[in-house]
């Protein structure tokens, strides 16, 4: 009996993997079809097709992050484990 349940579990996992792979392939085909339709429309109307470009500047991201950060300095009166000499 445990052999049969293990086998059925493996078959169900395999089927779930196949469904997931098929859904990814379907999404890819739909995006490709949209791209082809847009390219064909651009060719028919004579308009230039601009490429999809994501501009990313790491320096800008670091600047934004550091400007939003809160200062981590605490007042000197908060230090309790040090005795002045």
JORAPE-V340816 format. One record per backbone hydrogen bond with DSSP energy under -0.5 kcal/mol. NH is the residue of the N-H (numbers start at 1). CO is the residue of the C=O. Records with the same first field share a line. If there is no record, write none. Layout:
NH=CO  CO
This chain:
5=1
6=2
7=3
8=4
9=5
10=6
11=7
12=8
13=9
14=10
15=11
16=12
17=13
18=14
19=15
20=16
21=17
22=18
23=19
24=20
25=21
26=22
27=23
28=24
29=25
30=26
31=27
32=28
33=29
34=30
35=31
36=32
37=33
38=34
39=35
40=36
41=37
42=38
43=39
44=40
45=41
46=42
47=42
50=48
53=51
55=53
56=54
58=56
61=57
62=58
63=59
64=60
65=61
66=62
67=63
68=64
69=65
78=75
79=76
80=78
84=82
